């Protein structure tokens, strides 16, 4: 396919002349290249690194959109804009980081949006949006990741390495749950908006974790 420089019409490769205005293909070759470069989104560079451990995952959501590849940066940008509009930035902050999984031979590295909250230092939220063939693959994780000494003390007190990290009353649990659900609503809303725009059906799976989020 090539795009006519004169009228903007898209023409199939077997034709050397635009059927709409009569312009030749050679005259339009440069315009096609410029159009493709302008439409291609710039890749965002991560600002830091983190390691995610499977046993630390506290809650999970997954979404898949077929024929929606190429829209990951849009989802990231819209989620950040909605987080700001929701006035969560006073205690909630976020940035794109390179996240590594566990394992030596099976380790993976991906750029994920990491969201953190000043009230819950041991909790971290991860949002990942990537192309998987023609699919748009989206995920959201909530982890609890206390430091080594906090884990050690928690284990001695209760046998649970995350005991001291857990909210200790119903109102603190409400705050943590509200943060998790608010981000989930924002992400799900942006995925839904993209699906509606592209006339696609969302496929999603929920596997919530332990504790009060279970």
C-alpha positions as CSV (number, residue, x, y, z in Angstrom):
1,X,0.0,0.0,0.0
2,X,1.1,3.6,-0.7
3,X,-0.4,7.0,0.1
4,X,-0.9,9.6,-2.6
5,X,1.0,12.8,-1.9
6,X,-1.6,14.9,-3.8
7,X,-4.9,13.7,-2.3
8,X,-4.0,11.4,0.6
9,X,-5.7,8.4,-0.9
10,X,-4.3,4.9,0.0
11,X,-3.6,2.9,-3.1
12,X,-2.7,-0.8,-3.4
13,X,0.9,-1.7,-4.4
14,X,0.0,-3.1,-7.9
15,X,-1.1,0.3,-9.1
16,X,1.4,2.9,-10.2
17,X,-1.1,5.8,-10.4
18,X,-3.6,7.1,-7.9
19,X,-7.1,6.3,-9.1
20,X,-8.5,9.3,-7.2
21,X,-6.4,12.2,-8.7
22,X,-4.1,10.6,-11.2
23,X,-0.8,11.4,-9.4
24,X,2.1,8.9,-10.0
25,X,3.5,6.6,-7.4
26,X,7.0,7.9,-7.6
27,X,5.8,11.4,-6.8
28,X,4.2,10.0,-3.6
29,X,6.9,7.7,-2.3
30,X,8.5,10.4,-0.1
31,X,5.0,11.4,1.3
32,X,4.3,7.8,2.3
33,X,7.6,7.5,4.2
34,X,6.9,10.8,6.0
35,X,3.4,9.8,6.9
36,X,4.6,6.5,8.4
37,X,7.3,8.2,10.5
38,X,4.9,10.8,11.9
39,X,2.4,8.1,12.9
40,X,4.9,5.8,14.6
41,X,4.9,6.5,18.4
42,X,8.2,7.2,20.1
43,X,9.4,4.6,22.5
44,X,9.5,5.9,26.1
45,X,12.7,5.1,28.0
46,X,12.4,3.7,31.6
47,X,13.7,5.9,34.5
48,X,14.8,3.0,36.8
49,X,14.8,-0.7,37.5
50,X,12.9,-3.1,39.8
51,X,12.8,-6.9,40.4
52,X,9.4,-8.6,40.8
53,X,9.1,-11.8,42.7
54,X,6.2,-14.2,42.1
55,X,5.6,-14.9,45.8
56,X,5.2,-11.2,46.5
57,X,2.2,-10.8,44.1
58,X,-0.9,-9.9,46.2
59,X,-3.4,-9.2,43.4
60,X,-3.6,-9.7,39.6
61,X,-5.7,-8.6,36.6
62,X,-5.2,-9.4,32.9
63,X,-6.8,-8.1,29.6
64,X,-6.3,-9.1,26.0
65,X,-7.4,-7.1,22.9
66,X,-7.2,-8.8,19.5
67,X,-6.1,-6.6,16.5
68,X,-5.1,-3.8,18.9
69,X,-1.3,-4.0,18.7
70,X,0.5,-0.6,18.5
71,X,-1.6,1.2,21.2
72,X,0.5,0.5,24.3
73,X,1.9,4.0,24.6
74,X,-1.6,5.5,24.3
75,X,-2.7,3.3,27.3
76,X,0.2,4.4,29.4
77,X,-0.3,8.1,28.6
78,X,-4.0,7.9,29.2
79,X,-3.6,6.1,32.5
80,X,-1.1,8.7,33.8
81,X,-3.4,11.5,32.7
82,X,-6.4,9.9,34.5
83,X,-4.3,9.3,37.7
84,X,-3.5,13.0,37.7
85,X,-7.2,14.0,37.0
86,X,-8.2,11.7,39.9
87,X,-6.1,13.9,42.2
88,X,-4.2,11.0,43.5
89,X,-0.7,12.6,43.0
90,X,-0.5,14.0,46.5
91,X,0.2,10.6,48.0
92,X,0.6,8.5,44.8
93,X,3.4,8.7,42.2
94,X,4.4,6.7,39.2
95,X,7.1,6.2,36.5
96,X,8.1,3.8,33.8
97,X,10.8,1.3,35.0
98,X,12.6,-1.8,33.6
99,X,11.2,-4.7,35.6
100,X,13.0,-8.0,35.8
101,X,11.4,-11.4,36.7
102,X,12.9,-14.1,38.8
103,X,15.1,-16.9,37.5
104,X,18.5,-17.1,35.7
105,X,17.6,-19.0,32.5
106,X,14.0,-17.9,32.4
107,X,14.4,-14.2,33.4
108,X,12.4,-11.6,31.5
109,X,12.8,-7.9,31.3
110,X,9.9,-5.5,30.4
111,X,9.2,-1.8,30.8
112,X,6.2,-1.5,33.2
113,X,4.5,1.5,34.8
114,X,5.2,1.3,38.5
115,X,2.8,3.1,40.8
116,X,3.6,3.7,44.5
117,X,1.8,5.2,47.5
118,X,3.4,7.2,50.3
119,X,1.1,5.5,52.9
120,X,2.0,1.9,51.9
121,X,5.8,1.8,51.3
122,X,6.0,-2.0,51.0
123,X,3.2,-2.1,48.3
124,X,4.0,-1.6,44.6
125,X,1.6,-1.7,41.7
126,X,2.8,-2.7,38.2
127,X,0.9,-2.0,34.9
128,X,2.2,-3.6,31.7
129,X,0.9,-3.0,28.2
130,X,2.7,-4.7,25.2
131,X,2.1,-6.0,21.7
132,X,1.8,-9.8,21.5
133,X,1.5,-10.4,17.8
134,X,-1.7,-8.6,16.7
135,X,-2.9,-8.7,20.3
136,X,-2.6,-5.9,23.0
137,X,-1.6,-7.7,26.2
138,X,-2.3,-5.8,29.4
139,X,-1.7,-6.8,33.0
140,X,-1.8,-5.2,36.5
141,X,-0.1,-6.6,39.6
142,X,-0.1,-5.5,43.2
143,X,2.9,-6.7,45.3
144,X,3.9,-6.5,48.9
145,X,7.7,-6.3,49.2
146,X,9.0,-5.6,52.7
147,X,12.7,-5.2,53.3
148,X,14.9,-8.1,54.6
149,X,14.9,-7.2,58.3
150,X,11.2,-6.4,58.3
151,X,10.5,-9.8,56.7
152,X,12.7,-11.5,59.3
153,X,10.9,-9.8,62.2
154,X,7.5,-10.5,60.7
155,X,8.4,-14.1,60.4
156,X,9.5,-14.4,64.0
157,X,6.3,-12.6,65.3
158,X,3.7,-14.4,63.2
159,X,5.3,-16.8,60.8
160,X,4.2,-14.6,57.9
161,X,7.0,-12.5,56.2
162,X,4.4,-9.8,55.2
163,X,2.7,-9.5,58.7
164,X,4.2,-6.1,59.6
165,X,3.4,-4.7,56.1
166,X,-0.3,-5.6,56.2
167,X,-2.8,-2.8,57.2
168,X,-3.6,-3.3,60.8
169,X,-7.2,-2.0,60.9
170,X,-10.3,-1.9,58.7
171,X,-9.8,1.8,57.7
172,X,-6.2,1.2,56.6
173,X,-7.4,-1.8,54.6
174,X,-10.0,0.5,53.0
175,X,-7.3,2.9,52.0
176,X,-5.2,0.2,50.4
177,X,-8.2,-1.4,48.6
178,X,-9.4,2.0,47.4
179,X,-6.0,2.7,45.8
180,X,-5.9,-0.7,44.1
181,X,-9.5,-0.5,42.8
182,X,-9.1,3.2,41.7
183,X,-6.1,2.3,39.5
184,X,-7.9,-0.8,38.2
185,X,-11.0,1.2,37.2
186,X,-8.8,3.7,35.4
187,X,-6.9,1.0,33.5
188,X,-10.0,-1.0,32.7
189,X,-11.7,2.2,31.5
190,X,-8.9,3.1,29.1
191,X,-8.8,-0.5,27.7
192,X,-12.5,-0.4,27.3
193,X,-12.4,3.0,25.5
194,X,-9.8,1.6,23.1
195,X,-11.9,-1.5,22.5
196,X,-15.0,0.6,21.8
197,X,-13.1,2.8,19.4
198,X,-11.7,-0.2,17.5
199,X,-15.0,-2.1,17.7
200,X,-13.3,-5.0,19.6
201,X,-14.4,-7.3,22.4
202,X,-12.3,-7.3,25.6
203,X,-11.1,-10.7,27.0
204,X,-10.0,-10.5,30.6
205,X,-9.2,-12.8,33.5
206,X,-9.0,-11.9,37.2
207,X,-6.9,-13.7,39.7
208,X,-7.0,-11.7,42.9
209,X,-4.5,-12.5,45.6
210,X,-4.6,-13.3,49.3
211,X,-5.8,-11.4,52.3
212,X,-8.5,-8.8,52.3
213,X,-8.2,-8.4,48.5
214,X,-9.0,-12.1,47.9
